[in-house]
Amino acid sequence: GTLAGMMEQEVGGIGVKVSLEHNGVQIVGIDKGSPAAVGGVIEKGNVLVAVDDREVMGDVSRALGLLRGPVGTPTVLTVLSGGPNPKHTRVSIVRSTASDSCFVTKFGSASPQAFATAEGDGALRKERPVSDPNTPRSLNFPDAAQEEEERKRKEEEERESARLAAEFAAAERKQKEENQRKEREKFEKAERERKERERKAKEEKERKEK
């Protein structure tokens, strides 16, 4: 029961692999024969909501920190099942020495210790390319090349927008000029017809007077 005795206690976990997905910290793997596998209550695809009634809040490092503890001690998980009828389940699991919990990326996994001490996930950054579209957005680390690419893309979009706006303005101007030309032609034709009618009327009048 002394502090020294507690510090000497072996630290373990429950044997789950977690990953940050769009809906939160998701259990993506359960070690065979681990405490988490016993009873089949915890299932792959479950979202980890809370550990010992402390909310995980979509934070992988917090989740891993809460899952780990002295071997032989219980931990209470609150998980949300998937599917058409999701439901919350609370289950108590006793930590084991052989079962740790780890964070999974698309390119392998890292131990909780590495995850917790990586200072901004630097240890994981090496094994996950920045451009990987499957990497959760909040765990992407932009580098200079990526920022330059983004800047060029925005410039290209702006140039394209300006070009389209200029094209639209030119087409609008051309249409306006075309409409004005048609109106002018219509007016001139009407004027010619009016003068022709006047000329014929005058000729008719002169003919009758003779």
C-alpha contacts under 8 A as a table, 3 or more apart, distances in Angstrom:
res1	aa1	res2	aa2	distance
1	G	5	G	6.23
1	G	6	M	6.56
2	T	5	G	5.04
2	T	6	M	6.22
3	L	6	M	5.04
3	L	7	M	6.12
4	A	7	M	5.06
4	A	8	E	6.27
5	G	8	E	5.13
5	G	9	Q	6.47
6	M	9	Q	5.17
9	Q	70	P	5.98
9	Q	71	V	7.25
10	E	70	P	5.67
10	E	71	V	5.78
10	E	97	T	7.06
11	V	68	R	6.65
11	V	69	G	5.17
11	V	70	P	4.44
11	V	71	V	5.45
11	V	97	T	6.79
12	G	68	R	5.64
12	G	69	G	5.67
12	G	70	P	5.92
12	G	71	V	5.06
12	G	95	R	5.72
12	G	96	S	5.30
12	G	97	T	4.68
12	G	98	A	7.00
12	G	99	S	6.12
12	G	100	D	5.44
13	G	67	L	5.99
13	G	68	R	4.71
13	G	69	G	6.52
13	G	71	V	7.40
13	G	95	R	4.88
13	G	96	S	5.74
13	G	97	T	6.95
13	G	98	A	7.85
13	G	99	S	5.13
13	G	100	D	4.09
13	G	101	S	5.58
14	I	34	S	6.29
14	I	35	P	5.16
14	I	36	A	5.34
14	I	67	L	7.14
14	I	68	R	7.70
14	I	93	I	7.08
14	I	94	V	7.11
14	I	95	R	5.11
14	I	96	S	6.18
14	I	99	S	5.33
14	I	100	D	5.93
14	I	101	S	6.34
15	G	30	I	5.98
15	G	31	D	5.21
15	G	34	S	5.28
15	G	35	P	6.52
15	G	36	A	5.92
15	G	37	A	7.92
15	G	99	S	4.38
15	G	100	D	5.06
15	G	101	S	5.08
16	V	27	I	6.61
16	V	28	V	7.64
16	V	29	G	5.69
16	V	30	I	4.57
16	V	31	D	6.14
16	V	36	A	6.67
16	V	99	S	7.99
16	V	100	D	7.29
16	V	101	S	5.00
16	V	102	C	6.80
17	K	27	I	5.81
17	K	28	V	5.59
17	K	29	G	4.74
17	K	30	I	6.22
17	K	31	D	7.90
17	K	101	S	5.71
17	K	102	C	5.06
17	K	103	F	5.84
17	K	104	V	6.24
18	V	25	V	6.37
18	V	26	Q	5.43
18	V	27	I	4.51
18	V	28	V	5.41
18	V	29	G	6.96
18	V	60	V	7.50
18	V	101	S	7.64
18	V	102	C	6.39
18	V	103	F	5.12
18	V	104	V	5.91
19	S	25	V	5.70
19	S	26	Q	5.39
19	S	27	I	6.58
19	S	28	V	6.43
19	S	60	V	7.18
19	S	103	F	5.79
19	S	104	V	5.28
19	S	105	T	6.76
20	L	24	G	5.83
20	L	25	V	4.68
20	L	26	Q	6.19
20	L	58	G	7.08
20	L	59	D	7.79
20	L	60	V	6.50
20	L	136	P	6.53
21	E	24	G	5.29
21	E	25	V	6.08
21	E	26	Q	6.27
21	E	136	P	6.40
22	H	136	P	7.34
23	N	26	Q	7.65
23	N	47	V	7.48
24	G	47	V	6.42
24	G	48	L	7.46
24	G	57	M	7.37
24	G	58	G	4.56
24	G	59	D	7.85
25	V	47	V	5.74
25	V	48	L	5.59
25	V	49	V	7.64
25	V	56	V	7.68
25	V	58	G	5.20
25	V	59	D	6.85
25	V	60	V	6.20
25	V	63	A	7.81
26	Q	45	G	6.04
26	Q	46	N	5.84
26	Q	47	V	4.34
26	Q	48	L	5.85
27	I	30	I	7.57
27	I	43	E	7.49
27	I	44	K	5.45
27	I	45	G	5.41
27	I	46	N	5.50
27	I	47	V	6.13
27	I	48	L	6.78
28	V	44	K	5.29
28	V	45	G	5.76
28	V	46	N	7.93
28	V	104	V	7.93
29	G	44	K	5.69
30	I	34	S	7.41
30	I	36	A	6.60
30	I	37	A	6.26
30	I	43	E	7.70
30	I	44	K	6.77
31	D	34	S	5.39
31	D	36	A	7.56
31	D	37	A	6.83
31	D	99	S	7.60
32	K	37	A	6.35
33	G	37	A	6.00
33	G	38	V	7.04
34	S	37	A	5.30
34	S	38	V	6.82
34	S	96	S	7.60
34	S	98	A	7.69
34	S	99	S	5.96
35	P	38	V	5.43
35	P	93	I	6.28
35	P	94	V	6.50
35	P	95	R	6.73
35	P	96	S	6.74
35	P	99	S	7.48
36	A	40	G	7.67
36	A	41	V	7.93
36	A	42	I	6.28
36	A	93	I	6.69
37	A	40	G	5.52
37	A	41	V	7.61
37	A	42	I	6.85
38	V	41	V	7.50
40	G	43	E	6.70
41	V	91	V	7.44
42	I	46	N	7.11
42	I	79	V	7.67
43	E	46	N	5.71
43	E	81	S	7.80
45	G	81	S	7.20
45	G	82	G	6.64
46	N	79	V	6.01
46	N	80	L	5.50
46	N	81	S	4.76
46	N	82	G	6.16
47	V	79	V	5.50
47	V	80	L	5.04
47	V	81	S	6.57
47	V	82	G	7.75
48	L	51	V	7.85
48	L	56	V	7.05
48	L	63	A	7.99
48	L	77	L	7.41
48	L	78	T	6.41
48	L	79	V	4.72
48	L	80	L	6.58
49	V	55	E	5.96
49	V	56	V	5.67
49	V	57	M	7.07
49	V	77	L	7.76
49	V	78	T	5.49
49	V	79	V	5.31
49	V	80	L	6.65
50	A	53	D	5.41
50	A	54	R	5.14
50	A	55	E	4.17
50	A	56	V	5.07
50	A	57	M	7.91
50	A	63	A	7.97
50	A	77	L	5.95
50	A	78	T	5.00
50	A	79	V	7.06
51	V	54	R	5.28
51	V	55	E	6.55
51	V	56	V	6.93
51	V	63	A	7.30
51	V	66	L	6.17
51	V	67	L	6.79
51	V	75	T	6.89
51	V	76	V	5.73
51	V	77	L	4.72
51	V	78	T	6.32
52	D	66	L	7.85
52	D	75	T	5.92
52	D	76	V	4.75
52	D	77	L	6.23
52	D	78	T	7.94
53	D	76	V	7.33
53	D	77	L	7.65
53	D	78	T	7.42
56	V	59	D	5.79
56	V	60	V	7.62
56	V	62	R	6.28
56	V	63	A	5.46
59	D	62	R	5.34
59	D	63	A	6.22
60	V	63	A	5.00
60	V	64	L	6.20
60	V	103	F	7.32
61	S	64	L	5.20
61	S	65	G	6.10
61	S	112	P	7.54
61	S	115	F	6.69
61	S	116	A	6.01
62	R	65	G	5.08
62	R	66	L	6.19
63	A	66	L	5.23
63	A	67	L	6.16
64	L	67	L	5.10
64	L	68	R	6.32
64	L	101	S	6.56
64	L	102	C	7.02
64	L	103	F	7.77
64	L	112	P	6.16
65	G	68	R	5.58
65	G	112	P	7.47
65	G	116	A	7.84
66	L	69	G	7.45
67	L	75	T	7.19
67	L	101	S	7.19
68	R	95	R	7.60
68	R	100	D	7.20
68	R	101	S	7.28
69	G	73	T	7.12
69	G	95	R	7.08
70	P	73	T	5.83
70	P	95	R	7.09
71	V	94	V	7.65
71	V	95	R	5.10
71	V	96	S	5.13
71	V	97	T	5.65
72	G	94	V	5.64
72	G	95	R	5.27
72	G	96	S	6.13
73	T	94	V	5.41
73	T	95	R	5.66
74	P	92	S	6.28
74	P	93	I	5.35
74	P	94	V	4.04
74	P	95	R	6.05
75	T	92	S	5.56
75	T	93	I	5.40
75	T	94	V	6.19
75	T	95	R	7.20
76	V	90	R	6.66
76	V	91	V	5.51
76	V	92	S	4.25
76	V	93	I	6.29
77	L	89	T	7.95
77	L	90	R	5.54
77	L	91	V	5.34
77	L	92	S	6.30
77	L	93	I	7.61
78	T	88	H	6.60
78	T	89	T	5.56
78	T	90	R	4.45
78	T	91	V	6.65
79	V	88	H	5.58
79	V	89	T	5.35
79	V	90	R	6.54
80	L	86	P	6.36
80	L	87	K	5.49
80	L	88	H	4.51
80	L	89	T	6.42
81	S	86	P	4.94
81	S	87	K	5.44
81	S	88	H	6.53
81	S	89	T	7.71
82	G	85	N	7.12
82	G	86	P	5.02
82	G	87	K	7.69
83	G	86	P	5.80
95	R	99	S	7.46
96	S	99	S	5.44
96	S	100	D	7.72
97	T	100	D	7.36
101	S	111	S	7.36
101	S	112	P	6.77
102	C	109	S	6.74
102	C	110	A	6.09
102	C	111	S	5.08
102	C	112	P	5.40
103	F	109	S	5.72
103	F	110	A	5.75
103	F	111	S	6.74
103	F	112	P	6.80
103	F	115	F	7.43
104	V	107	F	7.88
104	V	108	G	6.16
104	V	109	S	4.43
104	V	110	A	6.75
105	T	108	G	5.52
105	T	109	S	5.79
105	T	128	R	7.41
105	T	135	T	7.55
106	K	128	R	7.48
106	K	134	N	7.39
106	K	135	T	7.44
107	F	127	E	6.20
107	F	128	R	6.20
108	G	127	E	7.64
110	A	114	A	6.16
110	A	115	F	6.44
110	A	124	L	7.16
111	S	114	A	5.29
111	S	115	F	6.27
112	P	115	F	4.89
112	P	116	A	5.88
113	Q	116	A	5.16
113	Q	117	T	6.08
114	A	117	T	5.37
114	A	118	A	5.62
114	A	123	A	6.81
115	F	118	A	5.42
115	F	121	D	6.25
115	F	123	A	7.33
115	F	124	L	7.47
116	A	119	E	7.36
116	A	121	D	7.95
117	T	121	D	7.92
118	A	121	D	4.79
118	A	122	G	5.22
118	A	123	A	5.36
118	A	124	L	7.70
119	E	122	G	6.12
121	D	124	L	5.41
121	D	125	R	6.21
122	G	125	R	4.98
122	G	126	K	7.09
123	A	126	K	6.18
123	A	127	E	7.85
124	L	127	E	5.57
124	L	128	R	6.52
125	R	128	R	5.33
125	R	129	P	7.22
125	R	130	V	7.83
125	R	141	F	7.55
126	K	129	P	7.17
128	R	132	D	7.15
128	R	135	T	7.78
129	P	132	D	5.48
130	V	140	N	5.94
130	V	141	F	6.05
130	V	142	P	6.65
130	V	143	D	7.83
132	D	135	T	5.66
135	T	139	L	6.78
135	T	140	N	6.63
136	P	139	L	5.49
136	P	140	N	6.78
137	R	140	N	5.42
142	P	146	Q	5.88
142	P	147	E	6.50
143	D	146	Q	5.31
143	D	147	E	6.22
144	A	147	E	5.11
144	A	148	E	6.11
145	A	148	E	5.10
145	A	149	E	6.15
146	Q	149	E	5.02
146	Q	150	E	6.16
147	E	150	E	5.02
147	E	151	R	6.16
148	E	151	R	5.04
148	E	152	K	6.22
149	E	152	K	5.17
149	E	153	R	6.15
150	E	153	R	5.05
150	E	154	K	6.26
151	R	154	K	5.20
151	R	155	E	6.25
152	K	155	E	5.03
152	K	156	E	6.10
153	R	156	E	5.10
153	R	157	E	6.21
154	K	157	E	5.01
154	K	158	E	6.18
155	E	158	E	5.06
155	E	159	R	6.17
156	E	159	R	5.08
156	E	160	E	6.11
157	E	160	E	5.08
157	E	161	S	6.13
158	E	161	S	5.05
158	E	162	A	6.17
159	R	162	A	5.10
159	R	163	R	6.12
160	E	163	R	5.04
160	E	164	L	6.18
161	S	164	L	5.18
161	S	165	A	6.12
162	A	165	A	5.06
162	A	166	A	6.15
163	R	166	A	5.13
163	R	167	E	6.16
164	L	167	E	5.02
164	L	168	F	6.09
165	A	168	F	5.11
165	A	169	A	6.15
166	A	169	A	5.09
166	A	170	A	6.11
167	E	170	A	5.12
167	E	171	A	6.13
168	F	171	A	5.11
168	F	172	E	6.05
169	A	172	E	5.04
169	A	173	R	6.09
170	A	173	R	5.06
170	A	174	K	6.12
171	A	174	K	5.08
171	A	175	Q	6.13
172	E	175	Q	5.13
172	E	176	K	6.20
173	R	176	K	5.07
173	R	177	E	6.22
174	K	177	E	5.11
174	K	178	E	6.10
175	Q	178	E	5.00
175	Q	179	N	6.15
176	K	179	N	5.12
176	K	180	Q	6.20
177	E	180	Q	5.06
177	E	181	R	6.15
178	E	181	R	5.09
178	E	182	K	6.26
179	N	182	K	5.16
179	N	183	E	6.19
180	Q	183	E	5.06
180	Q	184	R	6.12
181	R	184	R	5.07
181	R	185	E	6.12
182	K	185	E	5.08
182	K	186	K	6.07
183	E	186	K	5.07
183	E	187	F	6.17
184	R	187	F	5.10
184	R	188	E	6.10
185	E	188	E	5.08
185	E	189	K	6.06
186	K	189	K	5.20
186	K	190	A	6.21
187	F	190	A	5.14
187	F	191	E	6.14
188	E	191	E	4.98
188	E	192	R	6.16
189	K	192	R	5.10
189	K	193	E	6.20
190	A	193	E	5.10
190	A	194	R	6.13
191	E	194	R	5.04
191	E	195	K	6.24
192	R	195	K	5.20
192	R	196	E	6.14
193	E	196	E	5.03
193	E	197	R	6.19
194	R	197	R	5.19
194	R	198	E	6.28
195	K	198	E	5.02
195	K	199	R	6.12
196	E	199	R	5.08
196	E	200	K	6.21
197	R	200	K	5.18
197	R	201	A	6.08
198	E	201	A	5.06
198	E	202	K	6.10
199	R	202	K	5.11
199	R	203	E	6.20
200	K	203	E	5.05
200	K	204	E	6.05
201	A	204	E	5.04
201	A	205	K	6.14
202	K	205	K	5.09
202	K	206	E	6.20
203	E	206	E	5.11
203	E	207	R	6.06
204	E	207	R	5.08
204	E	208	K	6.27
205	K	208	K	5.22
205	K	209	E	6.26
206	E	209	E	5.11
206	E	210	K	6.43
207	R	210	K	5.36
